Amino acid sequence: MLDRIERGWRVLATGACFATFGAGSVLLGVVVFPLLNVFVRDAGRRALLARRVIRATFRYFVWMMRATRVLSVEVEGLERLQGGGRLILANHPTLIDVVLLMALVDQGDCVVKGALSRNPVTRGPVRAAGFVFNDDGGEELLADCLRSVRTGNNLIIFPEGTRSSRTEPMKLQRGAARVAVHGALDITPVRIRCTPATLAKGEKWWQVPARRAHIRIAIGEAIAVSPFIADAPNEALAARRLNSHLTDYFSKEHDLASA
């Protein structure tokens, strides 16, 4: 009986958290960011302030989910995210991975779907923050990613491109490896594990697990890119080999979570 009550509470609390998140996003889009446009003329300064507001909002959302016992969060190696100009690659087991990472990272930027810039809930924040959109793809997307890192942002990319499937092997798109190789950027890897699984691909927010989920975020030692560049005759092959290495690296976490 107590287990059913506790699970019912987590369903209600999860809904309240997401409702608050949605309302906050709309409020930012219709009030806060328009005011920034009026009072902050410099585009770079405006984007920086917008990202700080977003980070504070995401930190509150994570705090709310923890305070209501929807989930617990453990972070290992946080010191490895200090400073700017990092390329951060992470696996993607849950719906809120980008929120968790953006809450931890200062000067955070991320590659997002262009559809988010047209969604009434998310378009205000993502446009104001100047996030990198993946609509264009190819060389233009590559240039946007490199520009972000070189201007001091910490760029977050999920190489899978979408949330992980628990029933299929992990498959990484090569775009993130191309960014690392083309820019000669070392990688800060982040492995995320959610136990028991929740907010996974194909799951609705109200499908909460039998017990409270625990999310472990482990920031690993930097992965040097120079050996992959030096050992390959061209960038395409270097990116392919790096992508294979990253697949092995992140698959270990995926296999543990799927077991």
Steps between C-alpha positions, in 0.01 A plus 500: 500500500775743596688416179192586292455830684867587454486417130182701457670795666789478255258505206336817636835659586645419158200664333533805724871531420445485125204738520716748692777457245263569210343802668844636585617459141199692370553772759862537399402517135229763534638715784864451597671462163303780328617728782856390434454594135389847607761575764807308375603614154816294459403161353787311662428644843129430455562134412733461800236640737232282341712191559553594861126536546444162334762337720336641814161375377637153429671488839166581663325227298757240609473620860121468479517143370739407779304683771175327402681164494429438134865404462843532656815622328865413557783685325856371477793704365324837491836677512567377145227730371664815634610766254383575148567394144418132554345246267280284724362174363245295693279197460127569505290258709229741623283790389663741746870438423550840340334667799727313742816593311405861433431537872857388573690683226585869499490672158308202366400467137347199329399365162120491490236403248375788291145401593564634851533850355143471369344332805297759698640372831869486407549752221551800730785350704685325215486803270608742771792279604626464143532123519636310200219362284552182303266593213774594255731205562821445309770762492288781638413301812866405539603865476234605755622237747864605468409867529313432823792320665758752378304788648525335843174308521472146632326321214290196593431242229320167529669293227207258481284783370200374696429318824652154540294193426520236773430223250749595227880533491635851538570677172675836486472746217837616372431873529639542851822318405532726194475808722772366730736405216446807283552732796770287667287514815552261787175348625355520849290180520195471723334166570145514634323204659141494626400215732229385470442637152248781461424777249665277240428492129138408438397545866244754621571722798232330712654153453706528816703198620411293803761680708657845488746538214865580571702684235876471511701750295868407466732753333802310371858593425546692177534290184792632296423538131854559373591124486204433270600788275867399492427134419264566209585622148197730490232654723225271376685187613604666827135584573392145416757350739416749772130426460571128539696572819218714637246230418700251706542755780131585534372150423640373830257728685218411262556127549501536879176700492333247269606197703 
